[in-house]
Amino acid sequence: MIYEKWIKEWKSALAENFYLRVICLLLAIGMIVNVVFLRGKDRLIIVPPKVEKEFWIEDSKSSEAYLEQMGVFFATLAGNMSPANAEYNAKLLSSYLDASFFGDIKSEIAAQAAYFKKNNISQSFFPKGTKIDMNTDRVEIEGDTIRYIGSVKVSQEKIIVIVKFNTKGYHLKIEELYVSYPERELQKMKQKEDEKAKTPEERKKDKEVKPR
């Protein structure tokens, strides 16, 4: 009886040991699969301090809400410049530039900041709407800008700030940042059309009256 009981317990222990090894093996395989194949599927859910929209970022992709929020942030940062904050804004913008495009964009941002500071120009930007292209991670922020030299208002016009992003390793970087002036472009197109509509005699007359 004692021998049979011992044999029974021994077989039970072998069975338990086998099942434990199988479970450990399955857990190990699951961890390897998760690290190797599913790591790129990770998603960070981000909720801003003021909860209006939830947005997320993956290893190489960002949500539309995140692109919109960051686009407006950078457009506001670039659009609101003064002699007092120009250098700081330029430095902060430069810290978000993609390394592949760092040199050219940084030079442009630094040059603009120096121009504002040297000429005592202050600029305010008021965003009114956004347009997002998820295929290219491009955000267009439309709004009005007002410029002052000292305390004198010198201009007010509509502008579109274009920001193109690149998501790498859960970080959003700027590939392109520039401003479009739709009213100026329309004016240039109108001038070209007016020039084409002129007769040869009118063009000749215009050349004669132009100062040399």
Secondary structure, DSSP 8 states (H G I E B T S, - for coil): -HHHHHHHHHHHHHHHHHHHHHHHHHHHHHHHHHHHHSGGG-EEEE--SS-S--EEEESS-B-HHHHHHHHHHHHHHHH-B-TTTHHHHHHHHHTTB-GGGHHHHHHHHHHHHHHHHHTTEEEEEEEEEEEEETTTTEEEEEEEEEEEETTEEEEEEEEEEEEEEEEETTEEEEEEEEEE-HHHHHHHHHHHHHHHHS-HHHHHHHHHHS--
